[in-house]
Amino acid sequence: MTATRSLITRFGGIGDIVLLTPALKALTERDGSPPDLIAGANWTYPVLKDCPYINDIYILNKRGIPPFLNASSRSLKHDLSPKKYRDIYNLHPEPKTQRHLKFLPLSSIAPHHHAMEHESNRRLREIGCPTHTPPAAPHIYTTQSEIDTLINKAPKLNGDFILVQPGNKKTMTSGDVGRSSNTKFWSHDKWQAVIQSLAKNYPNTQILVIGSPTESDYVDEIISPLNFPNLHNYTRDLNLIELKAASTLAAGLITVDTGPAHIAAAMGCPLIELFGPCIPDSHAPLNLGQTIEMLVKFENESEKQRHHSSIGLITPEEVIEKFTQTFDFHRTPPSSRIL
């Protein structure tokens, strides 16, 4: 019997998985059945929950550990060895990944080239599928039941609210959050100026500062000097499934370049995004046509030529002036992404 399903690998962060979804859709349409995926973390399951363009998800973590010592690698071999695939695309050809996949007959992928291209198009090109200009829409989904459950759990989301995401995974790496290697760090005083302006200009709107539970203390450091009744630390109140649901309802999100930004954009949420070293040409969030304001600044012409932006150059005033043209308090939830 001829295999019709393909297998693809994609590691990295939440945004990388969201940016992969056009490739998952393309493989589904080409093969007639959705592909399997090897990913690097369990959060992949809630991110891709309800997506019709994915079949089974397998987790391979700690790729730096040799296969014979890596339980997830041994499980992967056990689960996949009996399976037959039309194509197997490893998008991570570096040795630390390849050694875990030696038992698989890998398909060739198109070589990387250095011309600037959007990450979603790069992945489409690598698997031999047509690219899109502008980049294709993302395919992240929620359900009406999940939205209703979230509103029952968190009544603040039953009215107008704006999301703010100041942190990213680099923020919570050990060491000073303001260290030079934390290229997505925007200082507390800048966040405070923006949040204070939000709370004052939209007194009847809930301001929910989000992030992972590990970012709760970090968020408290930012917002504790601010005393507004409509300002809340929601880092412990939204898991990824709930974030997808909330993103269908929020009037907007102010964020650094991080995974939740890609989820929110994929659910039609208007965005003001502050970019660090990545730039929109390659990593702009895929969206459903809503307003996306991307702030990018360069230290000098040389840094611009290198496509290396600096988030620290962005001022609170530049963010605040985007409020009116970005936030949408009358948006319609994206029915195409609600099952």
C-alpha positions in Angstrom: 0.0 0.0 0.0 1.4 3.4 -1.0 1.9 5.8 1.9 0.1 9.1 1.4 0.9 11.0 4.7 4.1 13.0 5.2 6.2 13.6 8.3 7.9 16.9 9.1 10.1 18.2 12.0 10.0 21.6 13.5 11.6 22.7 16.7 12.0 26.2 18.2 9.4 28.4 19.9 5.6 28.8 19.7 6.0 31.4 16.9 7.9 28.9 14.8 5.0 26.4 15.0 2.5 29.1 14.1 4.6 30.1 11.1 4.8 26.4 10.0 1.0 26.1 9.7 0.9 27.2 6.0 3.3 24.3 5.3 1.1 21.9 7.2 -1.9 23.0 5.1 0.1 22.7 1.9 1.2 19.1 2.7 -2.4 18.2 3.6 -3.7 19.5 0.3 -0.9 17.9 -1.7 -1.0 14.5 0.0 -4.8 14.3 0.7 -4.1 13.7 4.4 -2.6 15.9 7.1 1.1 15.3 8.1 2.5 14.0 11.3 4.9 16.4 13.2 8.0 15.9 15.3 8.3 18.9 17.7 10.3 19.8 20.7 7.9 20.6 23.5 4.5 19.6 24.9 3.0 23.1 24.4 2.8 22.1 20.7 -0.4 20.1 21.5 -2.5 23.1 22.7 -1.1 25.4 20.1 -2.2 23.0 17.3 -5.3 21.7 19.0 -8.3 21.6 16.6 -6.1 22.4 13.5 -7.4 20.3 10.7 -3.9 20.2 9.0 -2.1 18.1 11.6 -2.4 14.4 12.4 -0.2 13.0 15.1 2.4 15.0 17.1 5.5 13.4 18.5 7.9 15.1 21.0 11.7 14.9 20.7 13.2 17.0 23.4 16.8 17.4 24.8 18.3 16.8 21.3 21.7 17.5 22.8 21.6 14.2 24.7 22.7 11.2 22.6 19.8 8.9 21.4 20.7 6.0 23.7 20.4 8.2 26.7 17.4 10.2 25.5 14.0 8.6 26.5 12.1 10.8 24.0 14.4 9.7 21.2 13.9 6.0 22.0 10.2 6.5 22.2 10.3 8.3 18.8 12.1 5.4 17.2 9.7 2.9 18.7 6.6 4.8 17.5 7.8 5.7 14.0 9.8 2.7 12.9 6.8 0.7 11.8 5.2 3.7 9.9 5.5 4.4 6.2 5.5 8.0 4.9 5.3 9.6 1.5 8.0 12.1 2.5 9.9 12.9 5.7 11.2 16.4 5.9 13.7 17.3 8.6 13.9 21.1 8.7 16.7 20.9 11.2 19.7 19.2 9.4 22.2 20.0 12.1 24.0 17.0 13.6 22.4 17.1 17.0 19.0 16.5 15.4 20.1 14.2 12.5 21.5 11.6 14.9 18.0 11.1 16.4 16.5 10.5 13.0 19.0 8.1 11.4 16.3 5.3 11.4 14.1 7.4 9.0 14.5 7.6 5.2 14.7 11.4 5.1 13.6 13.3 2.0 15.7 16.1 0.5 14.8 19.7 1.3 15.5 22.7 -0.8 18.8 24.3 0.4 18.7 27.5 2.5 19.5 30.7 0.7 20.4 34.0 2.2 18.0 36.2 0.4 15.5 37.8 2.9 12.3 35.8 2.9 9.5 35.3 5.4 9.9 32.3 7.7 6.6 30.8 6.5 7.7 30.9 2.9 11.1 29.4 3.7 9.4 26.4 5.1 7.1 26.1 2.1 10.0 26.4 -0.2 12.0 23.7 1.7 9.3 21.1 1.2 8.8 22.0 -2.4 5.4 23.8 -2.1 4.5 27.2 -3.6 5.3 30.3 -1.6 2.9 33.2 -1.1 3.2 37.0 -1.6 2.1 38.3 0.9 2.7 35.3 3.2 -0.2 32.9 3.6 -2.7 33.1 6.5 -2.0 31.1 9.6 -4.1 28.1 10.8 -4.6 28.2 14.5 -8.0 27.4 15.9 -10.2 27.6 18.9 -13.8 26.5 19.6 -16.9 28.3 20.7 -17.1 26.1 23.7 -13.5 27.1 24.8 -14.5 30.8 24.4 -17.7 30.3 26.5 -15.7 28.4 29.2 -13.1 31.1 29.4 -15.7 33.9 29.8 -17.4 31.9 32.5 -14.1 31.5 34.3 -12.9 35.1 33.8 -15.9 37.5 33.6 -13.5 40.4 32.9 -13.2 39.0 29.4 -16.9 39.5 28.8 -16.4 43.2 28.1 -13.7 45.4 26.5 -10.1 44.3 27.2 -6.6 44.9 25.9 -3.8 42.4 26.3 -0.2 43.4 27.1 2.8 41.0 26.8 6.0 42.5 28.1 8.0 39.3 28.6 9.5 36.5 26.4 11.4 33.3 27.2 14.7 35.2 27.2 13.4 37.5 29.9 13.1 34.5 32.3 16.6 33.0 31.6 18.8 33.3 34.6 20.6 36.6 35.0 19.8 40.3 34.8 16.7 40.8 32.6 18.4 43.9 31.2 21.5 42.2 30.1 22.7 42.8 26.5 21.9 39.2 25.5 18.2 39.8 26.3 17.6 41.4 22.9 13.8 41.6 23.5 13.9 43.4 26.8 12.1 46.8 27.0 12.7 48.6 30.2 10.2 48.7 33.1 9.8 52.5 32.9 8.9 52.3 29.2 6.3 49.6 29.9 4.9 51.6 32.8 4.5 54.7 30.6 2.6 52.7 28.0 0.4 50.8 30.5 -0.4 54.0 32.4 -1.5 55.6 29.2 -3.7 52.6 28.4 -5.3 52.7 31.8 -5.9 56.4 31.7 -7.2 56.6 28.1 -9.4 53.5 28.4 -10.7 53.6 32.0 -13.7 51.3 31.1 -11.4 48.7 29.5 -9.7 45.9 31.4 -5.9 45.9 30.9 -4.6 42.3 31.2 -0.9 41.8 31.4 -0.2 38.3 30.2 2.7 35.9 29.9 3.7 32.5 31.3 3.3 31.8 35.1 7.1 32.1 35.4 6.8 35.7 34.3 4.4 36.6 37.1 6.9 38.2 39.4 8.4 40.1 36.4 5.0 41.5 35.5 4.4 42.5 39.2 7.7 44.5 39.1 6.3 46.4 36.2 2.7 47.0 37.3 2.9 47.2 41.1 3.9 50.9 41.1 0.8 51.6 39.0 -2.5 51.9 40.8 -5.4 51.4 38.4 -8.5 49.4 39.1 -8.7 48.1 35.5 -5.1 46.8 35.5 -4.5 43.1 36.2 -1.6 40.6 36.2 -3.0 37.7 34.2 0.1 35.6 33.9 -1.4 32.8 35.9 -4.9 33.1 34.4 -4.5 32.2 30.7 -3.1 28.9 29.4 -2.4 28.5 25.7 -5.8 27.2 24.9 -7.4 30.1 26.8 -5.0 32.6 25.2 -6.3 31.5 21.7 -9.9 32.0 22.9 -9.1 35.4 24.5 -7.3 36.5 21.3 -10.6 36.2 19.4 -12.2 38.8 21.7 -9.4 41.3 22.7 -9.5 44.8 21.2 -5.7 44.5 20.8 -2.4 43.3 22.1 0.8 45.3 22.8 3.7 42.9 22.7 7.4 42.1 22.1 8.2 39.6 19.4 7.2 36.4 21.1 5.0 33.3 20.8 1.8 34.8 22.2 2.1 37.6 19.6 1.9 35.0 16.8 -1.0 33.2 18.5 -3.0 36.5 18.9 -2.3 37.6 15.3 -3.4 34.2 14.0 -6.7 34.6 15.9 -7.4 38.0 14.3 -6.3 40.2 17.2 -4.9 43.7 16.3 -1.3 44.1 17.3 1.3 46.7 18.2 4.5 44.7 18.1 8.0 45.8 19.2 10.7 44.1 17.4 14.2 43.2 18.7 16.8 41.4 16.5 14.3 39.8 14.2 12.6 42.0 11.7 9.1 41.9 10.0 10.6 40.9 6.6 11.3 37.5 8.0 9.2 37.1 11.2 6.1 39.3 10.9 3.2 37.5 12.5 0.9 35.8 10.0 -2.6 37.4 10.4 -6.2 37.4 9.1 -6.1 40.9 7.7 -6.5 42.9 10.9 -4.3 45.9 11.8 -0.7 45.0 12.7 1.6 47.8 13.7 5.2 46.7 13.8 7.8 49.0 15.4 11.4 48.5 14.2 14.3 50.8 14.8 18.0 50.5 13.9 21.1 51.9 15.7 22.7 53.0 12.4 22.7 52.2 8.7 25.1 49.3 9.1 22.8 47.6 11.6 19.9 48.2 9.1 21.9 46.5 6.4 22.4 43.6 8.7 18.7 43.5 9.5 19.5 43.8 13.2 17.0 46.1 14.9 17.2 47.3 18.5 14.0 47.3 20.7 15.6 49.7 23.2 15.4 52.5 20.6 11.6 52.4 20.5 10.0 55.1 22.7 6.8 54.8 24.7 5.4 57.7 22.7 5.8 55.8 19.5 3.8 52.9 21.0 1.1 55.2 22.5 0.5 57.1 19.2 -0.5 53.7 17.6 -3.4 53.1 20.1 -6.2 54.7 18.2 -5.4 53.3 14.8 -4.8 49.8 16.1 -7.4 48.9 18.7 -10.7 47.6 17.5 -13.5 47.6 20.1 -16.1 46.5 17.6 -14.3 43.6 16.0 -16.1 40.5 14.9 -14.5 37.2 16.2 -12.9 35.3 13.3 -15.6 32.7 12.5 -13.1 30.9 10.1 -10.9 30.1 13.1 -13.7 29.2 15.6 -15.0 25.6 15.4 
